[in-house]
């Protein structure tokens, strides 16, 4: 199967060939401009082939199946645009802002003589941004949690004021003066990102850590060259098909350090009409006296784990940020850090990353077996599914579930129910974005055919309580819930999707642990946050006797709704033409060539 379009999948942009081993790729990869791709099979689709801008009824990633050529519209646009036309037109899949500077596309507003890289055209943060940071934000999300969702355009105002932030809000959370920042991410639109910073901070030093390779790396470098304050840092990806998927901000102020871990790419579409998750740390104060990895640490070892994670990049620019972290007091951080670093990890390092790190934390600090029994379901919610193997007991219900099913002192795997939340075709079709939302939910037909057992675990995406049932999920969360759906034992917000590449897989009879990608998340444990054994579930009125709880703001409705017999799992590389989406479009992906 071959494709002729360029897409923005994995950062390394390698050609993916048929691989009958357990190798997965974090993203569907469609190579350089005029190249065709070799067969894609047994590989993981991690991120999306998303257009930078979605315009109603004129979407670059889809077309109406009975579509007439819009000659009048194209002529009108061409008359106002001096750029040559992209040969892929409305079906261009690029993410590179420089490409949109040089070529015009039907359905896009003309740029005339202005460039997307023109720094003089940047907007100042509106006053409404500050006004939205009301005390209601902290009432919905308990102050100890620091957990938020992103704002969603098109919702009633009350759903964007309670525990919801956009990127400009994050940069405006404190009156302290920003001195420097670092952005770790998978996809970055530099001109758009710079617009999100307050005007007075757009010249502050900014480090962008990425995993781009070849052409996309050159494009990122070209975009960054317009901004003299930006330094690029390329994360090493030494294992094939790995990606730099971590999404983190380090914000250094004159009065402290703030850390933000989230699930959104630094592109406009990810902050528009999707459900994304954000954890925002307190403003950590400077340490007086000796700077150390041990001083100013917390009971959760957050500082130590963050420094260990960053040290594996082995980059001088990141080492400078490690010095900043050592110089601050992180003792009031109440979450655990769960990260993934590419490599084949041996001995003690096996349990430093991936699902084995989560297993270790739960084994040491997790819920008691007397409280959380094997009957407590494990919920996984994600936006991409990788190649998990033909036998569900091999990885999914084997080593991975053994880790997530761990309680203090032991693992509970034999009877742990597994519930996996992934959108149905109707979830995508009825979303605010319509079918284009499906480009952020990569699950390929070739992979799906080889793991039909997944159907037994599937549940719909539904978030009526937060009015986000139609805000397509790009958030990734994992939690342990009681059988009566009244209590949550722990909650994990992470960049890691359901894949071996992200979570890791044991090799050589368990003697080594292989991870392909960089990932990062935070684990919320009730005893460290609210001095309780469990969190409550929002809007669950009936509680167990003698169990006073504080609810954790789970971003979807519990109890979950299982797939019905008529529900189909969303697969992004096959047609969906039974019904149009809310914008009148049907999903007709490019047909493969034989």
N, C-alpha and C positions, 0 to 999 in steps of 0.2 A: 504494500500500500504506500503510495507516494503522495506528497502534498507539494504544491508549488508556491505556497504563500509563506511569507516570513511571519513569525509570531514572536511573542515575548515570553517564553516559558522560562526555562532554567537559566540561571545567570551564566553558565559556562557555554551555552549555545552549541554544544557538540551535536554531531549527527548521532541519532540513536539507532542502533541496529538491533535486529532480533537477538534476544539474549535468553537462552533457556535456563539460565541459572537464576538465583534469587536476586539479581541486581535490579534495583528500581531507579527511576529517574524522578527528581523532584520538579516536574513540570513537563508539559508537552513541548517538544523542541522542534521548531520549524526553522531551518538554518538561515543562511544569508540571502540577500535580495533575490537573485535569480536562480538559486540552487533548488534542486529537488531533494526531498528527504528519502532516506531509505526506510524500510519497513520499521514501524514502531510496534513492539510487542513485548508483553511481560514487563513493561516498564511503568514506573509510577508517574502520574500526572499531579504535580504538586500545586502549582499556581495557575494563573489564568492567562489567556491570550486576550487581554482586555484593551479596548480602545481607550484613549486618554479622555475622550469626551463623548458622552452619549447624548444624542439628540433625538427626541421623540419622532417615531415613524421614519427615521432616517439613520439607522444604526449601522455602524461599519461592520459589525460581526454577523449580521443576519440580513435576510432579505425576505420580502413577501414572495411566496412561490409564484404568484401571478403578477409579476412586476413589470411595469412599463417604463421605458427609458425616460428619465426626467430631463429632457433636453432643454426645456425652458429654464428650469432652475439652474442647471449647470452653466448655461449661457449667461444668466444673470450674475452668478457667483464669479465666473471667469472675468466678467467685465470689471469687477471690483477688486481683482486679485492679480498681482503681477507675478506670482510664483508659477513655475511650470507644474503641470498636473502629475500627481503620482500615478504610475501605470497600473497600480492595483486599485486606485479609486476608492470607492466606498467600502471595499473589502480589505483595506490595508490593516494589518495587525500590529504595526510597530508601536513600541513604547518610547522610542528615542525622540526627545523634544526637538533635537536638531533637524530630524527628518521633517517634522511639521513646520519648521521654520523655512525649509528649502522647497517643500512641495505642498500644493494645495490638494484638498480632498473634498469630494461632493458631500454635503451635509455639514460642513464645518464653516463657521463664520469666517469671512475673509479677514486676513491680517493686515491688508493694505501694505503700508510701508513700515509697520511696526513689527518687531521681532519678538518671538516668545522669550528671547533671551535678553530683552531690553530691560535693564534694571531700573530705568527711570520711570517705567510704567507701573511699578509695584504699588499696591494699595496699602494704605495704613489700616491697622485694625480698627474696625468700627466701634463706636461707643457702645453698641448693643452687645458686643462681646463681653465687655466688663459688666454690663447690667445683668447678663445672664448668670453670672457667678453669684447667685443669691444663696442665703443660708439653706434654702430648700435642697440644694445639691447635697449637702452633707447630712441632711436629715434622712434622705432615702438610703444613702450608702453610709453605714455606720462609720464614724470617724476613724476607727481602728482598721477598717478594711482598705480604704483607698481605692476601691473598685468602682469603675465607671464604664458606661457604654458611650459610643460615639453618637453625636447628634445625627438625626436622619431627616433629610429634607422631605417635606410632604406630610409630616405628622402634626397632630395638634400640638400647640406650644407647650402644654403641660408635660408631654412626654419627652421633650427636649430640655426641660429645665430641671427635672429631678434626676440627678445622677447621670447626666449626659454632658459631654464636653466635645468640642472640636479642637483642632490643632492650635488655633489662635488662643483658645481658652487656656490650653496647657501652658503656653508661653506667657500667659498673663496671670498665672495663679498667685504670684508673689510680687510685691513692690520692690523686692531686692533687684539690684542691677545685674543683668546677665554679663558674665565676663567671657565665657566660651561654652561651646556645646559640641556633643558628638552624636551622630545619628548612625545606628546600626540597622541595616534593612536589606530587603531582597530586591525591591524595585524603588527607584528614586527619580522623581521628576524635579530636577534641581530648580528651575525657574519657579515652578509652583510652590515648592518647599520654601523658598526664600520669601515669597509673598506672605507666608503664614507667620513669619517672625515679625514682631513689632518693628516699625521702621528704624527705631534707634538701635536695634540689635543686629541689623542686617550686615554690618561690617565686622561683627565679632568673629573671632576664629571659630570655624566650623569644620569638624572632621567627619567625613562620610565613609563609613566602613561598608564595603560591598563585596560581592563575589562575581562581578561581571568579567567576561572573558572576550577576547578577540574584538569583533566589530562593535559589540555593545559597550565594551570597555573603552574603546576609542571615542565612541559617541558621548559617554559619560564624561570623559576627560575634556572633550571639546565644550560640553555644556558648562563644566566647572571652571573652565579657563576664563569665563567672563567675570567670575567673582574671585578677586584676589584673596579673599579671606578663607576660601574653601581649600581644604587639603583632602585628597582621596587616599584611602587605604584599602588595598586589595587583599581580602582574606584568602589564605591558602586553601585550595580544594584539591587535595592530592588523591582522593579516591573518586573514581569515575562516577558520574551522575549525581555527585553531591552538590548542594547549594548552600549559599549563605542566607539562611531563612530567618535568623534572629531579627527581632524588631525591638530595639531598645534606644532610649535617649539618655544621655548624660548631660545634665544642665548645671554648669558651675556659676554660682552667683557670688557677689562680694560678701554675702553673709552665710553661705552654705552651699550644699550640693544636693540636687534632687535627681532621682532615678525614675525613669518611666519605662515600663515593660508593657507591650501592647501587641495587637494582632494585625494592624493595618499597614499596608505598603505606603510609602510616601508619594502617592499619586492621588490626583483629585478624586477619581472615581471610587477609591476605597473609603473616602470620608464623606460620601455623598448620600447614598441610600442603602448602605449595607449595615448589618449588625456587627460591630467590632467591640472588642474588650480592651480596657486600659487599667493598669495598676499604676498609681502615682504614690511615690514614697513621701514621707515627711521631708521637710527641708533639713537635711543633716548639718549640724553646726561644725565648725572647724575644731580640730583638736588642739589643745594647748600643750606645748612641749613636744615630746618625741612622737614622730609619725611612725605608725606601725600597722601591720596587718592584724595584730591581735588586740591592740588598744581600740576601744570604740566598737567592738564586735557585739553581737546580740546573742541571745540564747538559741536562736535559729542558725547561727554561724553565717548569716547573710553576707557579711563583709568578707569573710574568708573564702566563701564559695564564689563570690563575684570576682575576687582577685584571682582565684584559681582558674576560673573560666577565661578571664581576659588574658592571663599569662600564656595560654595555649595559642593565641594568635601570633605571638612572638614577633611583634611589630613595634618599632620605636615610638611611633605616634600613640599607640595604645598604651605602651609602657608609661608615657607621660600622664595619661589619665589614671593609671594605677597609682601613681604618686599622689594625685589629687584625692583619690579614694582613701589611701592610707592616712592622709592628713585630715580626714573628717571622722566624726563620731557617728557611727551607724548603729549604735546600741539600741535605739528605739525602733528598729525594723523588726516587724513581727511576722514576716513570711519567710518561707524556705525557698531557696533558689534551685530550680530544676533545669539544668542545661544539657545540651548535646554538643559534642565537639567531634569533628571527623577524625577517624583513626581506628586502629586495631588496638584496643586497650587491654593490658595484661595486669595480672596481680591486683594490687590495691586500686589501681586506676580503673579497673573494671566497674567499680561501683561509684565512680565519680560523676558519671554522666548517663543520660538516657533513662530507660525504664529501670535499669538496675540502681540508679541513684534514687529514684522514687521508691523503689523497694526498700533500700537501706533506710531512708528517712521514715517511712511508714513502720518499718520494723523497730526502729528506735523510739519514735515519737508518736506513732499512730494510735488509733483508738484501741481500747481494750477488747480482747476477744469475747469477754463476757457481755459486752454491749453490742459490738458489731460482729454478728455471726455471719456464716457463709451465705445466709439467705438474703443479706443486704445486696441489692443490685449495684453493679458498676455501670455508670452512664458515661458514654463517650460521645462527644459532639464535635464535629470537624467539618472542613470544607474541601477535603481531598482524600481520596482513597488510593492506596498503593497496591502493589502485588503482594498479597499476604500468604500465598501458597495454596495448593489445591486441597490441603487437609486443614480444617479449622483447628484441630488440636495441636498442630505443629508449632505455630507462632501465636496466632490470635488468642486462642483459648488455652495455649500452653504457656510459654515463658512470659508473654506480655500480660496476660490476665493474672498470672501468678504474682507478678510485681504489683499491679494495681489492686489486687485482692489481698495484699498483705495487711495484717494488723500487728499490733505490738507483740513482738516475740515470735511470730509465725506467719506463714502464708495460708490463706484459705482459698483454694482453687476449685475443688471438686464440684461444688454446687453453687458457685457464685454466678448469679444470673447476669447476663450481659445485654445491655440496651444501647444501641447505636443510633444516634440522631443524624440523619442526612436527608436533605430535601428530596421530595418527590417531584415528578414532572409538573404536577399542579402547583406545588409550592413555588417552583421557578416561574411557571407561566403567569401566576397571579401576583407575582412580586411587583414592587414599585418599578423596578427596572424592566420587567418582562423577561423574555428569553435571554437578553444579554447578561442577566445575572448569572446564567449558567456558565459563562466563560470563567467565572471565579470558583466554579465547582467541578474541577476536572476529575472525571472518572471515565475511563475509556472502555469501549465495548469489548476489546480484546482481553483486558484484565477482568472485566465483569464476568465474561463467559467461563473463566477458569476458577471463579470462587462463588458459585451460585448459593453456597451455604450462607452467605452474608444476609440473604433475604430473611432468614430466621431471626435476625437480631435487630431489624430496622424499625425505626420510629420516625414520625413526621417532625418537621420543624414547625413549632407553634409557640408564639409568644404574645398571646392576647393581652395578658396582664400589663405588658409594657408597650403594647400597640406595635410590636415589631414582627408580627407574623408575616407581613409582606416586605419586611426589610431583610433581604437575603443574607444568611449568616456567612460571614468570613471569620468569625470568632471561633476559637478552639477551646473547649472546656472538657474537663473530666471530673467526676465526683462520685461519691459513694452515698447512696440514699437508703433510708430504712424501707422495709417492705410495705409499711402503711403510708409511705410518701410524706411523713411529717418531719423527718430529721435528715440532716446532711452531716456525714462524719468528717468530710474534708472536701475542698474544692480547688481545682488546678486550672489556672488560666495560662495558656502557652501558645507558642507559634507552631507546635508540633501537631501535624495531621496524623491520620491513621496510616502509618507506613513504617516499614523496617528502616528505611533510610533516616527517618527522623528519630525513632525511638531506640534503634539498635537491635542487633540480632547476635545471639551466641554462636560461636564457631568452634571447631576443633574440640568437640565434646565438652564445650563450656569453658575451655581454657582461655579463650579470648573473646572480646566483645567488640563487634564492628559497627561503627556509625558512619554514615556518609555525609551528614549535613550538620550545619550549625543551627541550633534551636535554643530558645530560652523561655522559661515560664516561672510563675510564682505559685507556691502552694499555700493555701489558707487553711490553718488548723485552728479549731475553736478554742482549745486550751491556751493558745498563745495570743489570741486576739480578744476574746470575750470571757475568758476564764470559765468556760462551759465545756461539757463533754461533747456536745454536738451543736451544730447550728440548727435553727428552725428553717422551715420552708415557707416562703412568703405566701400569705393568705390561706394557710392551712389552719383552720379554727380549732380542730380537735387535737390536743396534745396528750402525750402519755402522762400518766399520773406522776407527780413529783419531778417533772422534767421542765423546768423553766428554761426557755431558749431565746436567743436573739437570732432573728432570721438573717440568712445570707441572701443577697439580691441575685439569686440565680436568674440568668437572662432568658430563660424559656419556661414554659408552663410545666409544672409537675402536679399530677401524674402525666406521664408522656402518653401520646396517642400512637398506637402501633399502625403500621401500614395496613390498609384494607386489601381485600383480594384484588381490587381494581387499581390500586396505587402502583405506580412504576417508579423505580429509583431513577434519579436524574443521571443520564449518560450524555456527555457533551458532544460526542463525535458521531451521533446518528441523528436523522431527521426527527423532528417533533412537529407534525403537521395536522394532527387531529383537530386542534383548536388553536386559534390565534391568542396571543397574549393581550394584555390590556391596551397595548398600543397598536393592535391590529397586525402584528408580525407573527410569522411562523418561523420555526427553526430549521434551516436548510444548510447544514455544514457543507463545505466543499466535498465533492465526491472523490473517493480515492481512485487512483489510476492503477490498473492491473498490469 
